[in-house]
Amino acid sequence: MRDALPAAERLLTAVFRNPAFILVLVAAPIMLVLVFGFIFGGAIAVPGQAGGGAAYREFLLPGLLVVLASNIVPSMVSAAKDNHTGLTDRFRSLPISRAAVPAGQALASLVYGAISFAVMMACGLAVGWRIRGGLDETLLAVGLLLLFQFAAGWIGMYLGYLFDDEQTAGQAAVLVMPVGMISNVFVPTEGMPAGLRTIAEWNPLSAVGTALRELFGNPNVPADGTWPLEHPVAASLIWIGALLAVFVPLCTLRYAR
């Protein structure tokens, strides 16, 4: 941690001196809420809920928070850029822990991720989303969201270290989109074909999205006997632990090479 904190400070100093990054950090959550909430809101029905677009926006907001948390592209591009410019080689020559630089990047992503979450939640409250759970449930939901983002950041960094430059990493970002689409973050899974629905219900994003809806007290999807959806908080913690157990060592080993 002594080595990781300066690495996190380096990234935070760089991103907050970049006006374009700050603009995207604030504008992206707002655009997601407005585009998906009002364009799709009138066309998608939430099972067991009346109210049309308003009910869908309540269903949607936790899912959009998960989409932000699972966005591995910034971590992937940043790691690929350091790799391409030779900065990674310079860091590896320093007498610091091999896990320090990746851990610093993961910690930095929590800071600007928390800002994105706050902007999106404020925008959601403005368009009709409400937090109906208690204070304990709300804090647990936010903590779960930050933990999931921390785990997703290690995946992004590992993939970034596999690429030669940030342009390749940016182009590969399109391959991440289906992971979010094949889940319940945008739409209920009831209308999906059987095989696709099974994949969606066991998607980590679906477990975290269902857990947030449960903790915030928002409209939720039927579990239909699927264990991760029946026990979403436990399933989310298991997924987070599994992702960290796999990708922290993989990312550290890749960085060390």
N, C-alpha and C positions, 0 to 999 in steps of 0.2 A: 504493500500500500504506500510505503514511503516513496517508492520509485514510480508508482502508477499515478499519484496525484499531480506531480509536475507534468506528466504526459497528458493528463486530462486538461490541465491548465493551458498547455500549448495549443490544443485543439480549440478550446473555448475562446481563447484570445483571437485565434485566426478567424473563427466563424463570426464572432460578434464585431469584428472589424470589417466584415463584408456586408454592405448594405443590401445587396441582392439576396444573400442568404437570409437575412432578417425579414425581408419582404416576403420571400417564399414561406418562411417559417410561420408567418402570421396569416398570409393569404390562402395557403393551401387548405388548412382546416375549414376556413370559411367557405371556400369554393366547393369542397366536398359536401358540406352540409346543404348548401343551397342547390347544387346540381342534383344530388341523389335525393334529397328530401322533397324537392318541389317538382322536379321533372318526372322521377319515378314514383313519387308518392301517390299520385292519383291513379296509377295503373296497377299497383301491387297491393293485394289485400293481406292482412295479417290474420291467421286463423283465430277464430273466436273473438275478434275485436271489431267494433264498429268505429266509425269516425273517419274512414278514408285516409287522406293524407296525414292528418294529425296523428292517428294511431301508428301509421307507418314510420313517421319521424321519431316517435318514441321507441319503436322497435329498432330503427336504424342507428340511432346515435351510439349505443354501446358497440355495435358492429363497426362503425367508422372509427371509434377509438382503438379497436383491435387492429384495424387496417393501418392506422398510424404507428401503433406499437410494433407491428410486424414488418414495417418498411425497412428492409435490409439494404436498400440501394445506397443511402448516404455512407454507411459503414463500408460497404463493398467498394464504392468509388474512392473513398478516402484511403483505404488500405492499398488499393491498386495504384493510386497516385504516389504514395510514399514508396511503394515498390519500384515504380517506373523511374522516379527521380533519383533514386539511390539513397533516399533518406533512411530507409529501413536498414541498409548496410551500415550507415553511420551509427544508428541506434544500437545495432548488434555489436558494434565495436566498444560500446560503453560498458563499464562494470555495473550493470543493473540486471535485475531479474529478467529472464526471457519473457515472462508473462506481463511485465510492467506496461509496455507500450500498448498491446491489445487491451489490457484491463483499463488503462487510462482512456482509450477511445470509447470503450463500453460505458465508463462512468460519465464521460462528456456527453454521450448520446442521451443519458438519463436527464441531464440538465435541459438541453434544448427540446427533448421529447416532452418533458413536463410542461414547458411553455406551450407547445402545440396542443397538448391535452387541455390545458386551461383555456386556450382560445376556442377550441372546438366545443368544450362544455358551455362556455359563455354564449357562443353562437347558438348552441342547441337550446339553451334556456330561453333565448330570444325568440325562437321559432316554435316553442311549445313543448319541448322536452322537459320532463320533471324528474327530480330525484325523490322517490317515495320511500326509500329505505331509511333506516336509522343512521346515526353518525358512525357507529361501529361498522355497519355494512358498507357505507360509503368509503370509509378509510380503507377497508379491506379490498374493495373494488379498485381503488386507485393504486394500492400497493401491488395488487395482482397485475395490474396493467404495467407498472414500472418494472416488475420482475420479468414479465414476458418480453418487454422491450430489451431489457438487459440480455436475456437469452438470445433473442433474435439478432442482436448486434454482433454476437460471436459468430453466428452463421454468416452474416454479411462479411465480416473481416476475413474469415477463412476463405470464402469464395474470392474476395478481393486479392488475397495473397496468391491465389492460383493464376490470376490474370497478369499480363505483361504491362498493361497501362489502363488508365481510367476510362478511355474511350471504349475499349472492349467491355469493361465492366458496365458502363452505361448502356451499351447495346444489349448486354445480357439481361438487363433489368426487365425486359419484356417477358422473359421466361418466368418471372416471379408472379406475374398477374394471375395465371390460372389457380395458383394456390389460394388466393383470396376469393376468387369467384366460385370455386368448388367448396363452399362452406355455407354456413347460415348467417354470415355477417351482413349480406345485402338482402337476401330473400329467404323465406322459409324453405326447407328442403322437401316439403310434401310433394311438390310437383315434379321433382327430379326422377329420372329413371332409377330403377331399383339399385343397380350397381353403383351408379354415380352418387345416389343418395347415401349409400353405406360409406363411401369414401368421404363424403361431406360431413357425415355425422361423426366420423372418427378423426376428422381434421383438427389439429390443435387449436386453430382459430375458432372453430365452432364451439369447442369447450370453453374457451376464454370468453367468447361473445355471450354464450348462454349464462356463464357465471356472472358477468357484469349485469345482464338484464335481470337476473335473479336478485343480485345485491342492490341494484338501483331501484328495483320494484317496477320494471318496465315490462311491456308485453313480451312474452317468451314463446319459444317453439315447443311443440309436443315432443316428449322424450321417446315415446313409442318403444320403451324397453331397451334403448341404447344406453349403456352404462355411462359413458362420458357426459351425456346430456341429462341423465338422472342424478349424477353427482358431479356437477360441473366444476365446483371449486376444487374438490379433491383431484379431479382429472386434470385441471389446469396446472395445479402444483406438481403433479406427476410428470406432465409434459415438460414443464419448465425445468424440473430437476434432470429429466432425461436429456434434454437439449444441451444443458450446461455440462452434464457428465460426458457427452460425446464431443461437443465442439470446443470447449475450453482446451482440452489436451490437443485436439487436432490443430486448432488455430495456433497454439503455442509452439507445437512442433514445426508447423509450416513456417512460422515466423523465424524460428531458430535456424532454419535452413537457408 
